[in-house]
């Protein structure tokens, strides 16, 4: 079908590029050979070229079906810029009058036009079908192909009529392209377009230059965003909101605060919208505040941050929108504000839609919540969602990897989940599996008589968040699978059955509880340092003074992260001071007064507005384990036995005990130390910490060489901190 061509020469001649990106060349060769082609390529990967170049090489006109009028215009203008001939590319859609449409048709029939863009609505019109029957069509390109699938984030029913119309006009090769498709959506697209035999080209979804962060959405969100934008002086950014009203309000608020920002949404008249979009592209403004109507085909390579004011309805939407950052390969920060209430609101919006659609929408929202609340690497979750395995344990460029949470052993919990799924004959979703594990007698459970199952209530020792985390992480580890056709039903994989026969270690990270976020996490940009460096220095001096007076190393009084937190949230009462990480009641009582006095004076002197609604952190549920450890130590239970009874590694037990003494609680582990060490060895290490500048473990290990084990050093450090600091 294709003439013998040198593709690299054609690329240089038509577009001025020397080399192809990624899979482009293989995709083009496949299409030139007359084969159906399916292209899955992330935003910024160069999808358009995959059909633009072949259209110029092949005889006839390529028909590109695209959902957005604004996008067509951009693409046609771009093609005309590359060619000497204006008629090389055209579009037909509702924005053209009759005379313009006649001009387009005459250019096509005379053979000038290589690329014709049509909206799916225009394609279905009888007169256009009749006209296209007379045209020599080289191939069909279906752009934004995820619109075909109701599982996609942008479902358009008229896309479902594309295949029958192609059959009516005349069958030619089809190339379908999308930037976001889960395995389920991909299958849907291919089935619908009748191209199950197509060659599939899938590029990696990983965008290593993008930093992903999810922050709790608090009452201070507007303040946070303004502060953040001001720290990104002169850089371009997009803020996505769900409602037009919020877009207008936020754009106005940013303007009032001296930020060059404009709104963009589908409710504005098209002239204003285009004007605002151009102002952003031409950098007359720095920030565009938009609904998701903005950005399809926005080819601004140097967007440095994308902020989601509201969490999107699906992970595809999220991936597509965040994908507009850093398209030039440079830095791109993707910051999302999340609160579960927003998802409940989105679920309410779905009422009134057909049940099947509501069901799908709900599943998509659950995936989004899982992403937001998980403490796992964000990249790993996103790529897994798109059917791609990410092998690294730490991507080093998301909030969870930069501040990793502690892993806990969940071998038994995973066994319980697998047994429950099997007992339920693999016919239920995660929510239901958790209900059964937790022994909830819901109407659904009772109607199936599942309260009689042996597994019913077997997981009451854990909370719902833990079970969610186990299931999510077991999916990523490949022990369970979600049924694609009945979206959401859990199945046990071959690996899962093998695990049940022979369980191995399975560690999970607990999910974040966004409803009870304990302290504000500083946004990336300032790293983990205090918001008020001046106060931080004052507090360090005070700590030094107290340490000198009490002849203690400064770190015994408060550790650096505690001082940083004080210089961020300005606690001025003992109660507020206890909300600071690493400060328990004991420490607050012992050293708190002097610190509060200094902070109060600083706040008054500099007229600082404190984050008033300082969340009071409750200690109770978080410290069930800690309380039981303290009680066991009071009863003089050997620590190695204690670790075993709690299902902890010995080093994990030491982590817990260290946290107890750092926050100011006094404990006595002499009974255990005397059993395992000589007095003079104990004194040797104790004196080292007394004279040392820091409680750094590495430094202590280096100091003692092979003389003592890491565990012995940690145990004496605990004794030292408890006796000297508490």
Order of alpha helices (4+ residues) and beta strands (2+ residues): alpha-alpha-beta-alpha-beta-alpha-beta-alpha-beta-alpha-alpha-beta-alpha-beta-alpha-beta-beta-alpha-beta-alpha-beta-alpha-beta-beta-alpha-beta-alpha-alpha-alpha-alpha-beta-alpha-alpha-alpha-alpha-beta-beta-alpha-beta-alpha-alpha-alpha-alpha-alpha-alpha-alpha-alpha-alpha-alpha-alpha-alpha
